[in-house]
Each structure stands twice: as structure tokens, then as C-alpha cells.
Amino acid sequence: MRIRELCVLENTSDDVFDEIVAMTADFFQTPIALISIVDEHRQWFRARVGLNAQETPRNVSFCAYTILSDSLFEIPDATLDDRFMNNSLVTGHPDIRYYAGAPLITDDGIALGSLCVIDTKPREPMSEHQMQMLKRFASLVMKRIVSLRLSCFIDQPTGLYNRSRLQEDIHQALLSSVDYQLVVVDMITSAFLNDIVKALGYSFSQDLVTEIKSRLEHLLPPTCSLYKVSPTRFGFLLPGERAPDHLFRTILEDFETPVECRGIPVQMQVGLGV
């Protein structure tokens, strides 16, 4: 799951990925260039030039070898390599002869796959400059993967981390040796929010949520991140075996005063849960 999540949506195109593989193929003058993601039983192509296939089994994947180290992996002539001479991608379409791949590795050491170039005829090994260029193109791929993943973690109206990020952070917290408490805060009911949208418009409801967010952030400890869990629900993680009662009281007392949005006071209906 982690690999699939990091690479965002498998079946959607991305102009940046497409441009990187096009530039890579052009720079190295190869008929094929791929961003290959290696899963447990297959490799699938996040972007590709010169190949119609969208995936292959992992057991014929050259990129499955690339991810075994953090170095560039190169095969000048696959027909002369014992590991690949009988590979169906060599003996049949697309008739791979030359392969070079740079691994795609996250900051925490997860090998996702590779950016690779493929030719249908043997080649001389890459020069040092060429190897560095392939690594630089691979670095661009990783930067794009990370930026897409981060955008999937953000609630756009508020700029807060969203439910997906909260779920991942909960997973990480469970793996750590520190105890955490998940606190959820319901500010108003969904029905009340719908009434606000009908009466005052969607933009007003978004401004109201932003005001609520600002109030909550002011009340939380500086090291505590606030999450937008749903249109009317926020959440945060607190270290410790139990959440401090005084924080709950502070939140409840503060929101006894209506939240003012565009000069209109709106009374909250706060509910807290752990």
C-alpha cells in the first residue's frame, strides 16, 4: 500500500511525469523510457515513451534488479547476460538489448522503482556524465512524486492536513514507542452547516471553517498539528496515555463565545471525543 499511495493514482496521467520521460528518451536517444513502479508481483508504468504495455509481471522486470541498490543499474547487451538472455522481454517484444535504470528511493529508504531507458540494440556503457544525468532525471521524478503525495494530504480550503494524512500519522504513531491520544472535535452538525450554506452561501461556510480553524490552532500546544477530518470535524494527536482535561475545558469554554465571520456571530455546538 505504501508504494501505491506514494505514487498517487496509478491510472491517471501526469503532464510532469510525461515530460520527464520524454526529455529522458530525447537526451539518451533511446526509443523507450519509463517510470517503472515495482509492486510485489508486477511492475507498472507511471509514465512511458515508446511502449504500449502498462505493466509486466515482476519476474521479468529489469527494474526489480535496479531497486536492489541505490546505484544505477546498466545492462549493455541483455543477450549476453545470464540473468536476462532468456527473459521474454528480450526474446520477444519489445526486444530489449540495452537497459539502464536509476532507482527511485524515498527519504526513508523505500525503493519504489526506477526511471529507465531501453534500446533494442546493444550499447556501450554510459559515461560518467550520462550516469549523472539519468540520476538527475530520476531526482526530478521523486520530487514530483513527493509533491503529488503532499497535495493529497492537504485540505485545500483550510491548508490543514486532511483525513488521509491523519490516517498515515496514526499508523506511524502506532509503530512508535510513544503513546498518543486521538482527539476529535465536532464544531457544528452537518445539518447546521447545510443551513448556513443555503442561507449565506458556500464561500461564507468556508470562511467560517477558516475562522474555527484559527481559534482551535490558538488553543492547541505549539507542537500539535490540527487535521481537517470532515466538513465539520477537526482532529489532533496528543502524546501521552490520556488527553489533559484542562485542554478540553479550555476548548469548550472558548467556543462558548460565538465565532464571528464577516461580522455575523455563529454559535458552535462543540463535541469532544477521544
C-alpha positions as YAML, in Angstrom:
chain: A
units: angstrom
residues:
- id: 1
  name: MET
  ca: [0.00, 0.00, 0.00]
- id: 2
  name: ARG
  ca: [2.77, 2.49, 0.79]
- id: 3
  name: ILE
  ca: [4.19, 2.33, -2.75]
- id: 4
  name: ARG
  ca: [0.79, 2.81, -4.33]
- id: 5
  name: GLU
  ca: [-0.02, 5.71, -2.03]
- id: 6
  name: LEU
  ca: [3.28, 7.47, -2.69]
- id: 7
  name: CYS
  ca: [2.75, 7.25, -6.42]
- id: 8
  name: VAL
  ca: [-0.76, 8.66, -6.02]
- id: 9
  name: LEU
  ca: [-3.16, 7.42, -8.70]
- id: 10
  name: GLU
  ca: [-1.97, 4.61, -10.89]
- id: 11
  name: ASN
  ca: [-4.34, 5.10, -13.81]
- id: 12
  name: THR
  ca: [-4.15, 8.87, -14.21]
- id: 13
  name: SER
  ca: [-1.72, 10.67, -16.49]
- id: 14
  name: ASP
  ca: [0.52, 13.45, -15.26]
- id: 15
  name: ASP
  ca: [1.99, 16.05, -17.59]
- id: 16
  name: VAL
  ca: [5.16, 16.44, -15.49]
- id: 17
  name: PHE
  ca: [5.91, 12.71, -15.48]
- id: 18
  name: ASP
  ca: [5.19, 12.56, -19.22]
- id: 19
  name: GLU
  ca: [7.57, 15.45, -19.86]
- id: 20
  name: ILE
  ca: [10.35, 13.89, -17.78]
- id: 21
  name: VAL
  ca: [10.24, 10.56, -19.67]
- id: 22
  name: ALA
  ca: [10.09, 12.43, -22.99]
- id: 23
  name: MET
  ca: [13.16, 14.50, -22.05]
- id: 24
  name: THR
  ca: [14.96, 11.40, -20.82]
- id: 25
  name: ALA
  ca: [14.32, 9.48, -24.05]
- id: 26
  name: ASP
  ca: [15.40, 12.51, -26.07]
- id: 27
  name: PHE
  ca: [18.58, 13.10, -24.08]
- id: 28
  name: PHE
  ca: [19.73, 9.48, -24.26]
- id: 29
  name: GLN
  ca: [18.35, 8.92, -27.77]
- id: 30
  name: THR
  ca: [16.55, 5.73, -26.78]
- id: 31
  name: PRO
  ca: [13.27, 4.51, -28.26]
- id: 32
  name: ILE
  ca: [11.90, 3.66, -24.80]
- id: 33
  name: ALA
  ca: [11.93, 5.49, -21.46]
- id: 34
  name: LEU
  ca: [9.82, 4.51, -18.45]
- id: 35
  name: ILE
  ca: [8.95, 5.45, -14.91]
- id: 36
  name: SER
  ca: [8.51, 1.95, -13.56]
- id: 37
  name: ILE
  ca: [6.97, 1.24, -10.15]
- id: 38
  name: VAL
  ca: [7.75, -2.20, -8.74]
- id: 39
  name: ASP
  ca: [4.99, -3.84, -6.68]
- id: 40
  name: GLU
  ca: [5.03, -7.27, -5.05]
- id: 41
  name: HIS
  ca: [4.01, -9.21, -8.16]
- id: 42
  name: ARG
  ca: [4.30, -6.73, -11.04]
- id: 43
  name: GLN
  ca: [5.84, -3.55, -12.32]
- id: 44
  name: TRP
  ca: [3.60, -0.84, -13.71]
- id: 45
  name: PHE
  ca: [4.49, 2.26, -15.66]
- id: 46
  name: ARG
  ca: [3.63, 5.66, -14.19]
- id: 47
  name: ALA
  ca: [4.73, 7.26, -17.46]
- id: 48
  name: ARG
  ca: [6.18, 5.80, -20.62]
- id: 49
  name: VAL
  ca: [7.53, 6.61, -24.07]
- id: 50
  name: GLY
  ca: [7.85, 4.02, -26.82]
- id: 51
  name: LEU
  ca: [5.98, 1.18, -25.08]
- id: 52
  name: ASN
  ca: [2.28, 0.36, -25.24]
- id: 53
  name: ALA
  ca: [2.23, -2.04, -22.27]
- id: 54
  name: GLN
  ca: [1.06, -0.56, -18.97]
- id: 55
  name: GLU
  ca: [2.59, -3.27, -16.78]
- id: 56
  name: THR
  ca: [4.54, -6.55, -16.78]
- id: 57
  name: PRO
  ca: [5.00, -9.35, -14.23]
- id: 58
  name: ARG
  ca: [7.72, -8.62, -11.71]
- id: 59
  name: ASN
  ca: [9.60, -11.82, -12.56]
- id: 60
  name: VAL
  ca: [10.59, -10.38, -15.97]
- id: 61
  name: SER
  ca: [11.29, -6.87, -14.68]
- id: 62
  name: PHE
  ca: [14.74, -5.37, -15.18]
- id: 63
  name: CYS
  ca: [13.73, -2.65, -12.71]
- id: 64
  name: ALA
  ca: [13.29, -5.27, -9.97]
- id: 65
  name: TYR
  ca: [17.09, -5.54, -10.08]
- id: 66
  name: THR
  ca: [17.55, -1.76, -10.11]
- id: 67
  name: ILE
  ca: [15.78, -1.32, -6.77]
- id: 68
  name: LEU
  ca: [18.16, -3.70, -5.01]
- id: 69
  name: SER
  ca: [20.71, -0.90, -4.56]
- id: 70
  name: ASP
  ca: [20.94, 2.88, -4.66]
- id: 71
  name: SER
  ca: [23.28, 2.76, -7.67]
- id: 72
  name: LEU
  ca: [22.49, 2.96, -11.36]
- id: 73
  name: PHE
  ca: [21.87, -0.49, -12.91]
- id: 74
  name: GLU
  ca: [23.04, -1.00, -16.52]
- id: 75
  name: ILE
  ca: [22.94, -3.91, -18.97]
- id: 76
  name: PRO
  ca: [24.84, -3.10, -22.22]
- id: 77
  name: ASP
  ca: [23.60, -6.25, -24.01]
- id: 78
  name: ALA
  ca: [20.88, -8.36, -22.41]
- id: 79
  name: THR
  ca: [21.50, -11.28, -24.78]
- id: 80
  name: LEU
  ca: [24.94, -11.73, -23.20]
- id: 81
  name: ASP
  ca: [23.74, -11.54, -19.59]
- id: 82
  name: ASP
  ca: [22.79, -14.82, -17.91]
- id: 83
  name: ARG
  ca: [20.10, -13.08, -15.87]
- id: 84
  name: PHE
  ca: [18.24, -11.79, -18.91]
- id: 85
  name: MET
  ca: [19.17, -13.71, -22.07]
- id: 86
  name: ASN
  ca: [16.06, -15.92, -21.71]
- id: 87
  name: ASN
  ca: [13.79, -13.15, -20.46]
- id: 88
  name: SER
  ca: [10.59, -12.87, -22.52]
- id: 89
  name: LEU
  ca: [11.15, -9.10, -22.87]
- id: 90
  name: VAL
  ca: [14.48, -9.93, -24.54]
- id: 91
  name: THR
  ca: [13.48, -12.95, -26.65]
- id: 92
  name: GLY
  ca: [10.21, -11.26, -27.65]
- id: 93
  name: HIS
  ca: [8.65, -7.83, -27.78]
- id: 94
  name: PRO
  ca: [9.95, -5.19, -27.02]
- id: 95
  name: ASP
  ca: [13.27, -6.95, -27.83]
- id: 96
  name: ILE
  ca: [15.30, -5.32, -25.06]
- id: 97
  name: ARG
  ca: [19.02, -5.28, -25.62]
- id: 98
  name: TYR
  ca: [20.25, -2.27, -23.66]
- id: 99
  name: TYR
  ca: [18.85, -1.19, -20.26]
- id: 100
  name: ALA
  ca: [19.88, 1.46, -17.74]
- id: 101
  name: GLY
  ca: [17.85, 2.41, -14.69]
- id: 102
  name: ALA
  ca: [18.25, 4.82, -11.79]
- id: 103
  name: PRO
  ca: [16.38, 3.77, -8.63]
- id: 104
  name: LEU
  ca: [13.60, 5.92, -7.22]
- id: 105
  name: ILE
  ca: [14.18, 5.97, -3.45]
- id: 106
  name: THR
  ca: [12.24, 7.91, -0.82]
- id: 107
  name: ASP
  ca: [13.90, 9.85, 2.00]
- id: 108
  name: ASP
  ca: [13.11, 7.00, 4.38]
- id: 109
  name: GLY
  ca: [14.74, 4.43, 2.11]
- id: 110
  name: ILE
  ca: [11.77, 2.88, 0.32]
- id: 111
  name: ALA
  ca: [12.71, 1.79, -3.21]
- id: 112
  name: LEU
  ca: [9.69, 2.48, -5.42]
- id: 113
  name: GLY
  ca: [11.03, 1.57, -8.84]
- id: 114
  name: SER
  ca: [13.19, 3.26, -11.43]
- id: 115
  name: LEU
  ca: [13.49, 5.76, -14.21]
- id: 116
  name: CYS
  ca: [14.94, 3.72, -17.04]
- id: 117
  name: VAL
  ca: [15.97, 3.93, -20.68]
- id: 118
  name: ILE
  ca: [15.80, 0.96, -23.04]
- id: 119
  name: ASP
  ca: [17.15, 0.31, -26.51]
- id: 120
  name: THR
  ca: [16.52, -2.51, -28.97]
- id: 121
  name: LYS
  ca: [20.20, -2.69, -29.85]
- id: 122
  name: PRO
  ca: [23.27, -3.11, -27.61]
- id: 123
  name: ARG
  ca: [25.12, -0.01, -26.42]
- id: 124
  name: GLU
  ca: [28.38, 0.96, -24.86]
- id: 125
  name: PRO
  ca: [28.21, 1.61, -21.08]
- id: 126
  name: MET
  ca: [27.23, 5.12, -20.08]
- id: 127
  name: SER
  ca: [29.82, 7.80, -19.47]
- id: 128
  name: GLU
  ca: [30.05, 9.37, -16.02]
- id: 129
  name: HIS
  ca: [28.20, 12.43, -17.33]
- id: 130
  name: GLN
  ca: [25.39, 10.29, -18.73]
- id: 131
  name: MET
  ca: [25.04, 8.38, -15.47]
- id: 132
  name: GLN
  ca: [24.77, 11.63, -13.53]
- id: 133
  name: MET
  ca: [22.14, 12.94, -15.94]
- id: 134
  name: LEU
  ca: [19.98, 9.82, -15.54]
- id: 135
  name: LYS
  ca: [20.23, 10.21, -11.76]
- id: 136
  name: ARG
  ca: [19.22, 13.88, -12.05]
- id: 137
  name: PHE
  ca: [16.18, 12.99, -14.14]
- id: 138
  name: ALA
  ca: [15.28, 10.35, -11.52]
- id: 139
  name: SER
  ca: [15.60, 13.00, -8.83]
- id: 140
  name: LEU
  ca: [13.01, 15.09, -10.70]
- id: 141
  name: VAL
  ca: [10.66, 12.10, -10.72]
- id: 142
  name: MET
  ca: [10.99, 11.71, -6.95]
- id: 143
  name: LYS
  ca: [10.37, 15.42, -6.37]
- id: 144
  name: ARG
  ca: [7.17, 15.15, -8.41]
- id: 145
  name: ILE
  ca: [6.03, 12.01, -6.57]
- id: 146
  name: VAL
  ca: [6.54, 13.74, -3.22]
- id: 147
  name: SER
  ca: [4.77, 16.95, -4.30]
- id: 148
  name: LEU
  ca: [1.76, 14.97, -5.57]
- id: 149
  name: ARG
  ca: [1.61, 12.99, -2.36]
- id: 150
  name: LEU
  ca: [1.78, 16.13, -0.26]
- id: 151
  name: SER
  ca: [-1.03, 17.73, -2.25]
- id: 152
  name: CYS
  ca: [-3.16, 14.67, -1.47]
- id: 153
  name: PHE
  ca: [-2.53, 15.31, 2.24]
- id: 154
  name: ILE
  ca: [-3.82, 18.90, 2.28]
- id: 155
  name: ASP
  ca: [-7.37, 20.17, 2.75]
- id: 156
  name: GLN
  ca: [-7.38, 22.94, 0.16]
- id: 157
  name: PRO
  ca: [-9.84, 25.40, 1.76]
- id: 158
  name: THR
  ca: [-8.05, 25.47, 5.13]
- id: 159
  name: GLY
  ca: [-4.49, 24.39, 4.31]
- id: 160
  name: LEU
  ca: [-4.68, 21.85, 7.14]
- id: 161
  name: TYR
  ca: [-3.63, 18.23, 6.93]
- id: 162
  name: ASN
  ca: [-6.61, 16.11, 5.87]
- id: 163
  name: ARG
  ca: [-8.07, 12.75, 6.86]
- id: 164
  name: SER
  ca: [-5.60, 10.82, 4.68]
- id: 165
  name: ARG
  ca: [-2.65, 12.43, 6.42]
- id: 166
  name: LEU
  ca: [-4.22, 11.77, 9.82]
- id: 167
  name: GLN
  ca: [-4.61, 8.08, 8.96]
- id: 168
  name: GLU
  ca: [-0.95, 7.86, 7.93]
- id: 169
  name: ASP
  ca: [0.20, 9.70, 11.06]
- id: 170
  name: ILE
  ca: [-1.88, 7.36, 13.23]
- id: 171
  name: HIS
  ca: [-0.18, 4.42, 11.52]
- id: 172
  name: GLN
  ca: [3.24, 5.92, 12.23]
- id: 173
  name: ALA
  ca: [2.24, 6.64, 15.84]
- id: 174
  name: LEU
  ca: [1.24, 3.01, 16.34]
- id: 175
  name: LEU
  ca: [4.70, 1.96, 15.21]
- id: 176
  name: SER
  ca: [6.45, 4.29, 17.64]
- id: 177
  name: SER
  ca: [7.18, 3.71, 21.32]
- id: 178
  name: VAL
  ca: [5.26, 6.85, 22.32]
- id: 179
  name: ASP
  ca: [1.59, 6.69, 23.35]
- id: 180
  name: TYR
  ca: [-0.76, 9.09, 21.57]
- id: 181
  name: GLN
  ca: [-4.37, 10.09, 22.06]
- id: 182
  name: LEU
  ca: [-6.52, 10.96, 19.05]
- id: 183
  name: VAL
  ca: [-8.91, 13.78, 19.88]
- id: 184
  name: VAL
  ca: [-11.78, 14.67, 17.55]
- id: 185
  name: VAL
  ca: [-13.67, 17.93, 17.76]
- id: 186
  name: ASP
  ca: [-17.12, 18.32, 16.20]
- id: 187
  name: MET
  ca: [-17.84, 22.03, 15.85]
- id: 188
  name: ILE
  ca: [-21.34, 22.07, 14.37]
- id: 189
  name: THR
  ca: [-23.70, 19.50, 12.94]
- id: 190
  name: SER
  ca: [-23.73, 18.72, 9.23]
- id: 191
  name: ALA
  ca: [-27.38, 19.82, 9.08]
- id: 192
  name: PHE
  ca: [-26.50, 23.21, 10.59]
- id: 193
  name: LEU
  ca: [-23.65, 23.66, 8.11]
- id: 194
  name: ASN
  ca: [-26.01, 22.87, 5.24]
- id: 195
  name: ASP
  ca: [-28.43, 25.51, 6.56]
- id: 196
  name: ILE
  ca: [-25.57, 28.03, 6.64]
- id: 197
  name: VAL
  ca: [-24.67, 27.23, 3.03]
- id: 198
  name: LYS
  ca: [-28.29, 27.65, 1.93]
- id: 199
  name: ALA
  ca: [-28.73, 30.93, 3.79]
- id: 200
  name: LEU
  ca: [-25.34, 32.61, 3.36]
- id: 201
  name: GLY
  ca: [-23.57, 30.74, 0.58]
- id: 202
  name: TYR
  ca: [-20.74, 28.26, 0.25]
- id: 203
  name: SER
  ca: [-17.99, 30.90, 0.44]
- id: 204
  name: PHE
  ca: [-19.33, 32.06, 3.81]
- id: 205
  name: SER
  ca: [-19.25, 28.49, 5.14]
- id: 206
  name: GLN
  ca: [-15.62, 28.16, 4.04]
- id: 207
  name: ASP
  ca: [-14.69, 31.44, 5.71]
- id: 208
  name: LEU
  ca: [-16.44, 30.23, 8.86]
- id: 209
  name: VAL
  ca: [-14.45, 26.98, 8.87]
- id: 210
  name: THR
  ca: [-11.25, 29.04, 8.46]
- id: 211
  name: GLU
  ca: [-12.20, 31.14, 11.50]
- id: 212
  name: ILE
  ca: [-12.89, 27.98, 13.51]
- id: 213
  name: LYS
  ca: [-9.50, 26.61, 12.45]
- id: 214
  name: SER
  ca: [-7.73, 29.77, 13.63]
- id: 215
  name: ARG
  ca: [-9.42, 29.62, 17.02]
- id: 216
  name: LEU
  ca: [-8.57, 25.94, 17.50]
- id: 217
  name: GLU
  ca: [-4.94, 26.37, 16.47]
- id: 218
  name: HIS
  ca: [-4.55, 29.16, 19.00]
- id: 219
  name: LEU
  ca: [-5.78, 26.84, 21.77]
- id: 220
  name: LEU
  ca: [-3.59, 23.83, 20.96]
- id: 221
  name: PRO
  ca: [0.00, 23.27, 22.09]
- id: 222
  name: PRO
  ca: [2.51, 24.70, 19.56]
- id: 223
  name: THR
  ca: [3.81, 21.24, 18.63]
- id: 224
  name: CYS
  ca: [0.33, 19.81, 17.99]
- id: 225
  name: SER
  ca: [-0.89, 19.58, 14.37]
- id: 226
  name: LEU
  ca: [-4.55, 20.16, 13.59]
- id: 227
  name: TYR
  ca: [-6.29, 17.99, 10.97]
- id: 228
  name: LYS
  ca: [-9.46, 18.63, 8.96]
- id: 229
  name: VAL
  ca: [-11.25, 15.29, 9.18]
- id: 230
  name: SER
  ca: [-14.60, 16.22, 7.60]
- id: 231
  name: PRO
  ca: [-16.51, 19.42, 6.76]
- id: 232
  name: THR
  ca: [-17.50, 19.85, 10.40]
- id: 233
  name: ARG
  ca: [-14.90, 17.80, 12.26]
- id: 234
  name: PHE
  ca: [-11.30, 18.51, 13.26]
- id: 235
  name: GLY
  ca: [-8.80, 16.24, 14.96]
- id: 236
  name: PHE
  ca: [-5.37, 16.25, 16.59]
- id: 237
  name: LEU
  ca: [-2.92, 13.81, 18.16]
- id: 238
  name: LEU
  ca: [-1.60, 14.37, 21.67]
- id: 239
  name: PRO
  ca: [1.35, 12.47, 23.15]
- id: 240
  name: GLY
  ca: [0.61, 10.70, 26.42]
- id: 241
  name: GLU
  ca: [-1.63, 7.97, 27.77]
- id: 242
  name: ARG
  ca: [-4.56, 10.35, 28.28]
- id: 243
  name: ALA
  ca: [-5.51, 13.74, 26.95]
- id: 244
  name: PRO
  ca: [-5.33, 16.58, 29.51]
- id: 245
  name: ASP
  ca: [-8.75, 17.56, 30.88]
- id: 246
  name: HIS
  ca: [-7.73, 21.20, 31.12]
- id: 247
  name: LEU
  ca: [-7.30, 21.36, 27.33]
- id: 248
  name: PHE
  ca: [-10.83, 20.05, 26.82]
- id: 249
  name: ARG
  ca: [-12.18, 22.63, 29.25]
- id: 250
  name: THR
  ca: [-10.26, 25.39, 27.51]
- id: 251
  name: ILE
  ca: [-11.70, 24.45, 24.12]
- id: 252
  name: LEU
  ca: [-15.26, 24.15, 25.40]
- id: 253
  name: GLU
  ca: [-15.07, 27.43, 27.30]
- id: 254
  name: ASP
  ca: [-13.52, 29.31, 24.41]
- id: 255
  name: PHE
  ca: [-16.22, 28.25, 21.96]
- id: 256
  name: GLU
  ca: [-18.98, 29.31, 24.28]
- id: 257
  name: THR
  ca: [-18.30, 32.64, 22.63]
- id: 258
  name: PRO
  ca: [-19.72, 32.57, 19.07]
- id: 259
  name: VAL
  ca: [-17.33, 32.51, 16.13]
- id: 260
  name: GLU
  ca: [-17.62, 35.74, 14.20]
- id: 261
  name: CYS
  ca: [-17.46, 35.51, 10.41]
- id: 262
  name: ARG
  ca: [-17.98, 38.59, 8.21]
- id: 263
  name: GLY
  ca: [-19.48, 40.34, 11.18]
- id: 264
  name: ILE
  ca: [-22.03, 37.57, 11.80]
- id: 265
  name: PRO
  ca: [-21.73, 35.62, 15.08]
- id: 266
  name: VAL
  ca: [-22.26, 31.85, 14.74]
- id: 267
  name: GLN
  ca: [-22.74, 29.75, 17.85]
- id: 268
  name: MET
  ca: [-20.80, 26.48, 17.82]
- id: 269
  name: GLN
  ca: [-22.15, 23.14, 19.03]
- id: 270
  name: VAL
  ca: [-18.87, 21.64, 20.23]
- id: 271
  name: GLY
  ca: [-18.44, 17.96, 20.95]
- id: 272
  name: LEU
  ca: [-15.12, 16.38, 22.01]
- id: 273
  name: GLY
  ca: [-14.13, 12.74, 21.89]
- id: 274
  name: VAL
  ca: [-11.01, 10.62, 22.42]
...
